[in-house]
Amino acid sequence: MKRILYFFLLILLLPKILVLTSGCAQIIAPTGGPRDTLPPILVSTTPKIPATNFTGNRINLYFDEYVHIEELQQNLLVSPTPKNNPYIDFKLRSVSIRLRDTLEPNTTYTINLGNSIRDINENNIVKDFRYVFSTGATIDSLKFSGKVQLAETGKTDSTLIVLLYKNLADTAVAKLKPKYIARLDGTGNFSFQNLAAGEYKIYALKDADGSKTYNIKTELFAFADSSVNVNNNTSPVSLYAYAEEKDKPKVSVSAEKKLKYTTKVPPEKQDVLTGLAIEFNKPLKNLDKQKVVLTDTLNNIIKDALVSTDSTNKIVLIKTNWAQDAAYKLIISKDFATDSTGLTLAKSDTIRFKTKGETDYGIVKLKFLNFDKSKNPVLQFVQNNEVVNSYPLTSGVWNAPLFNPGEYDMRILYDDNKNGKWDAGNFAKKKQPEKVYSIPQKLSVRENFERDVDIELPK
């Protein structure tokens, strides 16, 4: 009887147990969820954007979520350029801007915070944020754009800035801060906005010392040939940046007491297209070229061999008309040279090596479309940002039956003065740099393999 009563009691209670169990399952918090990829949204500003007849010194920005500021110094641009940058802070959902300069009357100002405003949780960026206001009754609305390229390489450097001056004197870029500043994007383009109509001088600069002025000749710099009249129909401007002087490489001197050398041969074969390079650990003095002798394996002296040193006096170069697949010996007397302290090699030495043969090279044939001989084009092959070979072009077809295997970038130098090399500009003499076109295609050359490539040059 007790068992029967227990059975009926269990049936009556079972629905309540299920309900309670079900209810407990519903209060478990879900885990995970989609990642927030949306940037903060600007809700309001005080004063409202764009503000006119601005007279205060404080601006507040309010967003729909908690924000913070990162990399402000790399992003902040204020136009016209102030003597002192504004003080910028953030708290919860707001960003505050406190101006520290006296404002010019009837002037449009732009505070560009770039990509510095981000949300707290996922660091989503409010891209290229700009606050515009005017101390007059109207907002200037003219735009002016262009592009900056590196004259020597034909490529771009987005770390350059573009400077716009109302002062048209050539000395202004060296002595005064610019009226307006713009940054380059990844493709070298720039854009000025909210400009007043008028005549401006424009420059580009890699501002190494942060002065916003051109005062170091090793800085990348560019200038336009004439001033720019900003109006509703102003055409874009192209600038070509150059360094008037190169940074002088520091010559490292080994602390070793012995004079030593290194060379790639052997184990590598000597390239028949270039000289044999021998690099010493210290600069050489008192070089006696008669004590560096190149012979074949039968000890016959190669009489047309030329011995020279580079500008550092650390590399000795031996040039000759190398035979292919041939064996050579280079005999170096121990006293052929000294270092600055009078040290010589510990002993005389003989370097035995072989040269490359035809199958160690590739064959390259290039055809240039839109070829213009009047521009004095010079074909440059580049590895690791260094020009390894250059050839003046006399026609739209170029062939190389022996070409070293490897990966190459290619450029076309427009050699104005026909000296076979790139020449920098000179601002004082109003001389623009020679220009280089960077060919988009890369050249891959393999041993014992022929490459035919068509290249379209700009018109």
Summary of the structure (lengths in Angstrom):
residues: 459
radius of gyration: 34.5
end to end distance: 106.4
largest distance: 126.4
contacts: 1227
relative contact order: 0.09
helix: 9%
strand: 40%
